Amino acid sequence: MSKKKSASNGIVYSTDPNYSYQEEPRQEEPTLPPADQRLRVKLDTKQRAGKTVTVVEGFTGMDADLEKLGKELKTKCGTGGSVKDGSSSYRAITAIRCSNG
């Protein structure tokens, strides 16, 4: 099961009949140029049944640009992957081969 934060910020029930949850507006940061990005690449096996994946973290910018980066990495490395919670996960062996080649 995933542990996603709910939109209600933990509020399950309210006895106040006039209560309505006000969601905070989310502001996206502008995407930094590639030279200014501080991306971290690490191998991870947590919660993946012992399988090793390469995780790319630290992207600063808009969600659309992160999706574009994830798609480009998958195409260049010839591997699967996904963008979740602001980081990109890819299969380890192919991503390592791609970065060394």
Secondary structure, DSSP 8 states (H G I E B T S, - for coil): ------TTTT----S-TT---------------GGG---EEEEE-TTTTT--EEEEE---S-HHHHHHHHHHHHHHHT--EEEETTEEEEEHHHHHHHHH-
